[in-house]
Amino acid sequence: MNPLLWPVRRCANGLGLAWWARVRTQAPAVTYWFGPFVRRSTLEAALPAFLDDLRAESPTGLEHELVRTRRGEPLTEAE
């Protein structure tokens, strides 16, 4: 992510306008958040590499959705 865009991303996230990917796995039962992104298309372009990294850990039941929301820490939530 371009560090020059962090103020824009932070502002978009603060207003609830940022794009995030919510990725859930069944085993282990974890929700991962990937973002924030100002544009959905940028998130869609970056998401495959993130999903590949998660798949390397061999989780079961990997599913994701793109949401426009405000998010903070934690970005990984065990259920």
OpenMM code with the backbone's topology and positions (N, CA, C; nanometers):
from openmm import Vec3, app, unit

residues = "MET ASN PRO LEU LEU TRP PRO VAL ARG ARG CYS ALA ASN GLY LEU GLY LEU ALA TRP TRP ALA ARG VAL ARG THR GLN ALA PRO ALA VAL THR TYR TRP PHE GLY PRO PHE VAL ARG ARG SER THR LEU GLU ALA ALA LEU PRO ALA PHE LEU ASP ASP LEU ARG ALA GLU SER PRO THR GLY LEU GLU HIS GLU LEU VAL ARG THR ARG ARG GLY GLU PRO LEU THR GLU ALA GLU".split()
positions = [
    Vec3(0.0838, -0.1176, 0.0000),
    Vec3(0.0000, 0.0000, 0.0000),
    Vec3(0.0887, 0.1244, 0.0000),
    Vec3(0.0514, 0.2173, -0.0800),
    Vec3(0.1269, 0.3410, -0.0925),
    Vec3(0.1134, 0.4234, 0.0367),
    Vec3(0.2257, 0.4504, 0.1061),
    Vec3(0.2157, 0.5252, 0.2320),
    Vec3(0.1649, 0.6683, 0.2148),
    Vec3(0.1761, 0.7234, 0.0955),
    Vec3(0.1255, 0.8588, 0.0733),
    Vec3(-0.0274, 0.8647, 0.0766),
    Vec3(-0.0915, 0.7511, 0.0553),
    Vec3(-0.2378, 0.7469, 0.0556),
    Vec3(-0.2969, 0.7155, 0.1930),
    Vec3(-0.2117, 0.6892, 0.2937),
    Vec3(-0.2646, 0.6545, 0.4252),
    Vec3(-0.3565, 0.7607, 0.4840),
    Vec3(-0.3265, 0.8912, 0.4700),
    Vec3(-0.4223, 0.9898, 0.5235),
    Vec3(-0.5600, 0.9806, 0.4576),
    Vec3(-0.5629, 0.9523, 0.3276),
    Vec3(-0.6910, 0.9378, 0.2572),
    Vec3(-0.7633, 0.8132, 0.3059),
    Vec3(-0.6892, 0.7039, 0.3196),
    Vec3(-0.7500, 0.5793, 0.3682),
    Vec3(-0.8025, 0.5960, 0.5104),
    Vec3(-0.7237, 0.6623, 0.5943),
    Vec3(-0.7641, 0.6832, 0.7337),
    Vec3(-0.8924, 0.7671, 0.7402),
    Vec3(-0.8997, 0.8699, 0.6569),
    Vec3(-1.0195, 0.9549, 0.6532),
    Vec3(-1.1399, 0.8753, 0.6035),
    Vec3(-1.1230, 0.8003, 0.4943),
    Vec3(-1.2327, 0.7191, 0.4406),
    Vec3(-1.2791, 0.6171, 0.5436),
    Vec3(-1.1843, 0.5556, 0.6139),
    Vec3(-1.2200, 0.4574, 0.7152),
    Vec3(-1.2946, 0.5244, 0.8304),
    Vec3(-1.2486, 0.6405, 0.8727),
    Vec3(-1.3148, 0.7122, 0.9817),
    Vec3(-1.4579, 0.7501, 0.9495),
    Vec3(-1.4848, 0.7750, 0.8223),
    Vec3(-1.6200, 0.8103, 0.7789),
    Vec3(-1.7051, 0.6883, 0.7446),
    Vec3(-1.6464, 0.5690, 0.7513),
    Vec3(-1.7192, 0.4474, 0.7163),
    Vec3(-1.7333, 0.4271, 0.5668),
    Vec3(-1.6463, 0.4905, 0.4883),
    Vec3(-1.6534, 0.4808, 0.3430),
    Vec3(-1.5456, 0.3910, 0.2842),
    Vec3(-1.4604, 0.3348, 0.3675),
    Vec3(-1.3515, 0.2506, 0.3189),
    Vec3(-1.4026, 0.1114, 0.2832),
    Vec3(-1.3344, 0.0504, 0.1880),
    Vec3(-1.3649, -0.0869, 0.1476),
    Vec3(-1.2749, -0.1826, 0.2242),
    Vec3(-1.3338, -0.2881, 0.2747),
    Vec3(-1.2639, -0.3928, 0.3481),
    Vec3(-1.3083, -0.5288, 0.2951),
    Vec3(-1.2201, -0.6258, 0.3055),
    Vec3(-1.2571, -0.7651, 0.2804),
    Vec3(-1.2690, -0.8330, 0.4156),
    Vec3(-1.3819, -0.8977, 0.4392),
    Vec3(-1.4009, -0.9789, 0.5588),
    Vec3(-1.3852, -1.1235, 0.5134),
    Vec3(-1.2840, -1.1895, 0.5654),
    Vec3(-1.2527, -1.3265, 0.5253),
    Vec3(-1.2732, -1.4161, 0.6461),
    Vec3(-1.3563, -1.5162, 0.6295),
    Vec3(-1.3853, -1.6091, 0.7392),
    Vec3(-1.3373, -1.7482, 0.7043),
    Vec3(-1.2851, -1.8162, 0.8053),
    Vec3(-1.2486, -1.9565, 0.7912),
    Vec3(-1.3236, -2.0351, 0.8980),
    Vec3(-1.3517, -2.1630, 0.8670),
    Vec3(-1.4246, -2.2461, 0.9623),
    Vec3(-1.3297, -2.3146, 1.0601),
    Vec3(-1.2178, -2.3637, 1.0093),
    Vec3(-1.1201, -2.4304, 1.0966),
    Vec3(-0.9816, -2.3851, 1.0570),
    Vec3(-0.9221, -2.2996, 1.1328),
    Vec3(-0.9704, -2.2454, 1.2595),
    Vec3(-1.0825, -2.1442, 1.2373),
    Vec3(-1.1656, -2.1253, 1.3365),
    Vec3(-1.2781, -2.0313, 1.3276),
    Vec3(-1.2260, -1.8903, 1.3519),
    Vec3(-1.1893, -1.8229, 1.2433),
    Vec3(-1.1270, -1.6912, 1.2521),
    Vec3(-1.1870, -1.5995, 1.1459),
    Vec3(-1.2003, -1.4713, 1.1799),
    Vec3(-1.2370, -1.3685, 1.0838),
    Vec3(-1.1170, -1.2774, 1.0664),
    Vec3(-1.0757, -1.2603, 0.9414),
    Vec3(-0.9646, -1.1723, 0.9069),
    Vec3(-1.0211, -1.0510, 0.8334),
    Vec3(-0.9679, -0.9330, 0.8630),
    Vec3(-1.0065, -0.8104, 0.7944),
    Vec3(-0.8881, -0.7619, 0.7125),
    Vec3(-0.9120, -0.7295, 0.5851),
    Vec3(-0.8074, -0.6834, 0.4946),
    Vec3(-0.8490, -0.5485, 0.4379),
    Vec3(-0.7746, -0.4445, 0.4720),
    Vec3(-0.8065, -0.3109, 0.4247),
    Vec3(-0.7369, -0.2084, 0.5100),
    Vec3(-0.7735, -0.0847, 0.5036),
    Vec3(-0.8804, -0.0247, 0.4233),
    Vec3(-0.8328, 0.0143, 0.2841),
    Vec3(-0.9289, 0.0221, 0.1933),
    Vec3(-0.9058, 0.0665, 0.0564),
    Vec3(-1.0069, 0.1750, 0.0233),
    Vec3(-0.9646, 0.2741, -0.0518),
    Vec3(-1.0539, 0.3829, -0.0912),
    Vec3(-1.1447, 0.3376, -0.2043),
    Vec3(-1.0904, 0.2571, -0.2953),
    Vec3(-1.1700, 0.2097, -0.4088),
    Vec3(-1.1876, 0.0587, -0.4038),
    Vec3(-1.3055, 0.0140, -0.4372),
    Vec3(-1.3346, -0.1295, -0.4404),
    Vec3(-1.2442, -0.2003, -0.5400),
    Vec3(-1.2188, -0.1386, -0.6544),
    Vec3(-1.1359, -0.2024, -0.7568),
    Vec3(-0.9935, -0.2266, -0.7072),
    Vec3(-0.9419, -0.1384, -0.6237),
    Vec3(-0.8084, -0.1577, -0.5675),
    Vec3(-0.8076, -0.2758, -0.4706),
    Vec3(-0.9118, -0.2865, -0.3906),
    Vec3(-0.9255, -0.4010, -0.3007),
    Vec3(-0.9348, -0.5297, -0.3807),
    Vec3(-1.0164, -0.5313, -0.4848),
    Vec3(-1.0320, -0.6515, -0.5668),
    Vec3(-0.8995, -0.6941, -0.6302),
    Vec3(-0.8165, -0.5970, -0.6657),
    Vec3(-0.6868, -0.6287, -0.7262),
    Vec3(-0.5885, -0.6856, -0.6235),
    Vec3(-0.5951, -0.6384, -0.4987),
    Vec3(-0.5019, -0.6818, -0.3949),
    Vec3(-0.5463, -0.8089, -0.3229),
    Vec3(-0.6733, -0.8388, -0.3256),
    Vec3(-0.7288, -0.9497, -0.2480),
    Vec3(-0.6735, -1.0876, -0.2847),
    Vec3(-0.6526, -1.1208, -0.4120),
    Vec3(-0.6029, -1.2558, -0.4421),
    Vec3(-0.4722, -1.2916, -0.3709),
    Vec3(-0.3794, -1.2000, -0.3593),
    Vec3(-0.2536, -1.2292, -0.2901),
    Vec3(-0.2785, -1.2562, -0.1420),
    Vec3(-0.3692, -1.1801, -0.0799),
    Vec3(-0.4033, -1.2015, 0.0611),
    Vec3(-0.4678, -1.3390, 0.0796),
    Vec3(-0.5603, -1.3741, -0.0091),
    Vec3(-0.6266, -1.5044, 0.0004),
    Vec3(-0.5280, -1.6181, -0.0220),
    Vec3(-0.4328, -1.6001, -0.1144),
    Vec3(-0.3306, -1.7024, -0.1372),
    Vec3(-0.2469, -1.7251, -0.0119),
    Vec3(-0.2120, -1.6164, 0.0578),
    Vec3(-0.1374, -1.6290, 0.1832),
    Vec3(-0.2166, -1.7082, 0.2867),
    Vec3(-0.3468, -1.6815, 0.2964),
    Vec3(-0.4293, -1.7563, 0.3914),
    Vec3(-0.4428, -1.9028, 0.3510),
    Vec3(-0.4591, -1.9281, 0.2219),
    Vec3(-0.4721, -2.0666, 0.1746),
    Vec3(-0.3464, -2.1475, 0.2037),
    Vec3(-0.2315, -2.0829, 0.2080),
    Vec3(-0.1058, -2.1517, 0.2388),
    Vec3(-0.1076, -2.2087, 0.3806),
    Vec3(-0.1916, -2.1550, 0.4665),
    Vec3(-0.2048, -2.2043, 0.6031),
    Vec3(-0.3044, -2.3193, 0.6134),
    Vec3(-0.3657, -2.3583, 0.5017),
    Vec3(-0.4585, -2.4716, 0.4899),
    Vec3(-0.5805, -2.4640, 0.5807),
    Vec3(-0.6514, -2.3502, 0.5817),
    Vec3(-0.7761, -2.3464, 0.6595),
    Vec3(-0.8866, -2.4184, 0.5826),
    Vec3(-0.9937, -2.4511, 0.6509),
    Vec3(-1.1103, -2.5075, 0.5819),
    Vec3(-1.2211, -2.4027, 0.5830),
    Vec3(-1.3058, -2.4089, 0.4802),
    Vec3(-1.4217, -2.3212, 0.4738),
    Vec3(-1.3880, -2.1749, 0.4535),
    Vec3(-1.2950, -2.1439, 0.3652),
    Vec3(-1.2557, -2.0050, 0.3404),
    Vec3(-1.3620, -1.9355, 0.2559),
    Vec3(-1.4164, -1.8258, 0.3077),
    Vec3(-1.5129, -1.7455, 0.2325),
    Vec3(-1.4853, -1.5987, 0.2605),
    Vec3(-1.5211, -1.5139, 0.1639),
    Vec3(-1.4949, -1.3712, 0.1825),
    Vec3(-1.6083, -1.2885, 0.1245),
    Vec3(-1.6162, -1.1653, 0.1741),
    Vec3(-1.7100, -1.0679, 0.1197),
    Vec3(-1.6465, -0.9304, 0.1290),
    Vec3(-1.6831, -0.8433, 0.0375),
    Vec3(-1.6333, -0.7066, 0.0361),
    Vec3(-1.7390, -0.6175, 0.0991),
    Vec3(-1.6979, -0.5376, 0.1960),
    Vec3(-1.7918, -0.4517, 0.2675),
    Vec3(-1.7351, -0.3106, 0.2776),
    Vec3(-1.8247, -0.2164, 0.2797),
    Vec3(-1.7869, -0.0771, 0.3000),
    Vec3(-1.8238, -0.0430, 0.4439),
    Vec3(-1.7205, -0.0184, 0.5257),
    Vec3(-1.7446, -0.0020, 0.6681),
    Vec3(-1.6296, 0.0726, 0.7338),
    Vec3(-1.6434, 0.0959, 0.8596),
    Vec3(-1.5363, 0.1518, 0.9426),
    Vec3(-1.4814, 0.0373, 1.0260),
    Vec3(-1.3495, 0.0241, 1.0298),
    Vec3(-1.2870, -0.0863, 1.1016),
    Vec3(-1.1676, -0.0353, 1.1794),
    Vec3(-1.1405, -0.0982, 1.2887),
    Vec3(-1.0214, -0.0718, 1.3666),
    Vec3(-0.9617, -0.2034, 1.4102),
    Vec3(-0.8708, -0.1968, 1.5033),
    Vec3(-0.8101, -0.3183, 1.5569),
    Vec3(-0.9124, -0.3921, 1.6410),
    Vec3(-0.9067, -0.5206, 1.6523),
    Vec3(-0.8127, -0.6119, 1.5913),
    Vec3(-0.8543, -0.6458, 1.4494),
    Vec3(-0.7565, -0.6807, 1.3660),
    Vec3(-0.7854, -0.7187, 1.2283),
    Vec3(-0.7969, -0.8697, 1.2125),
    Vec3(-0.7690, -0.9415, 1.3185),
    Vec3(-0.7887, -1.0872, 1.3228),
    Vec3(-0.8676, -1.1172, 1.4484),
    Vec3(-0.9813, -1.1881, 1.4314),
    Vec3(-1.0694, -1.2180, 1.5441),
    Vec3(-1.0960, -1.3668, 1.5501),
    Vec3(-1.0502, -1.4319, 1.6572),
    Vec3(-1.0813, -1.5718, 1.6789),
    Vec3(-1.2236, -1.5814, 1.7328),
    Vec3(-1.2966, -1.6795, 1.6843),
    Vec3(-1.4373, -1.6922, 1.7263),
    Vec3(-1.4554, -1.8049, 1.8244),
] * unit.nanometer
topology = app.Topology()
chain = topology.addChain("A")
for resn in residues:
    res = topology.addResidue(resn, chain)
    for name in ("N", "CA", "C"):
        topology.addAtom(name, app.Element.getBySymbol(name[0]), res)
